[in-house]
């Protein structure tokens, strides 16, 4: 059996549940963002915009990593997988397929 072939129930690359790492990273960023937000800012007021940017970056990063974790958990690994998922959702909702412009 080749390395690229999948065994039943196991990913081809040998990583089992790599979405848990993404989920943990998203949760960590979210908790750090909340802690930094609740702490507020103490110190020189000239540096306050940098603190606000850092807190906002933590929340945006948490949202991005959580979205990546959900995509990885659902099996979406490429753009083609995402297109197929969109077509499945549209067909299950009873909507007409989108016209192709190629």
C-alpha positions as CSV (number, residue, x, y, z in Angstrom):
1,X,0.0,0.0,0.0
2,X,1.3,3.5,-0.9
3,X,1.8,6.2,1.7
4,X,-0.8,8.4,-0.1
5,X,-3.6,5.8,0.1
6,X,-5.9,6.1,3.0
7,X,-6.6,3.3,5.4
8,X,-10.1,3.0,6.7
9,X,-10.8,5.8,9.1
10,X,-7.3,7.3,9.1
11,X,-6.0,10.3,7.2
12,X,-3.3,9.7,4.5
13,X,-0.7,11.9,6.2
14,X,-0.9,10.1,9.5
15,X,-2.2,13.0,11.4
16,X,-5.3,12.1,13.3
17,X,-7.5,15.1,14.3
18,X,-5.2,18.0,13.2
19,X,-8.3,20.2,13.6
20,X,-7.9,19.9,17.4
21,X,-4.6,21.9,17.2
22,X,-6.4,24.7,15.2
23,X,-9.3,24.7,17.7
24,X,-6.9,24.9,20.7
25,X,-5.0,27.8,19.0
26,X,-8.3,29.6,18.4
27,X,-9.4,29.1,22.0
28,X,-6.1,30.3,23.4
29,X,-6.1,33.4,21.3
30,X,-9.7,34.1,22.3
31,X,-8.9,33.7,26.0
32,X,-5.8,35.9,25.7
33,X,-7.9,38.6,24.0
34,X,-10.5,38.5,26.7
35,X,-7.8,38.7,29.4
36,X,-6.1,41.6,27.7
37,X,-9.4,43.4,27.2
38,X,-10.4,43.0,30.8
39,X,-7.1,44.1,32.1
40,X,-7.4,47.4,30.3
41,X,-4.5,49.7,29.7
42,X,-2.2,51.1,32.4
43,X,0.7,53.2,31.4
44,X,1.6,55.8,28.8
45,X,-1.4,56.8,26.8
46,X,0.7,57.2,23.7
47,X,0.9,53.4,23.5
48,X,-2.8,52.8,23.9
49,X,-3.5,52.4,20.1
50,X,-0.9,49.6,20.0
51,X,-2.7,47.8,22.9
52,X,-6.0,48.2,21.1
53,X,-4.5,46.8,17.9
54,X,-3.0,43.8,19.7
55,X,-6.4,43.0,21.4
56,X,-8.2,43.3,18.1
57,X,-5.6,41.1,16.4
58,X,-6.1,38.4,19.0
59,X,-9.9,38.3,18.3
60,X,-9.5,38.3,14.6
61,X,-6.9,35.6,14.8
62,X,-9.1,33.5,17.1
63,X,-12.0,33.8,14.6
64,X,-9.7,32.8,11.7
65,X,-8.2,29.8,13.4
66,X,-11.6,28.6,14.6
67,X,-13.0,28.9,11.1
68,X,-10.0,26.9,9.9
69,X,-10.6,24.2,12.6
70,X,-14.2,23.8,11.5
71,X,-13.2,23.5,7.9
72,X,-10.5,20.9,8.7
73,X,-12.9,19.0,10.9
74,X,-15.5,18.8,8.2
75,X,-13.0,17.4,5.7
76,X,-12.5,20.5,3.5
77,X,-8.9,20.5,2.4
78,X,-8.9,22.3,-0.9
79,X,-10.8,24.9,-2.9
80,X,-12.4,22.0,-4.9
81,X,-13.7,20.5,-1.7
82,X,-15.2,23.9,-0.8
83,X,-16.9,24.2,-4.2
84,X,-18.3,20.7,-3.9
85,X,-19.6,21.5,-0.4
86,X,-21.3,24.7,-1.7
87,X,-22.9,22.7,-4.5
88,X,-24.2,20.1,-2.0
89,X,-25.6,22.8,0.2
90,X,-27.4,24.5,-2.7
91,X,-28.8,21.2,-3.9
92,X,-30.0,20.2,-0.4
93,X,-31.8,23.6,-0.1
94,X,-33.5,23.0,-3.4
95,X,-31.8,25.9,-5.2
96,X,-30.9,26.0,-8.9
97,X,-27.2,25.3,-9.7
98,X,-25.2,28.4,-10.4
99,X,-24.4,29.0,-14.0
100,X,-20.7,28.4,-14.9
101,X,-18.8,31.3,-16.5
102,X,-15.7,29.7,-17.9
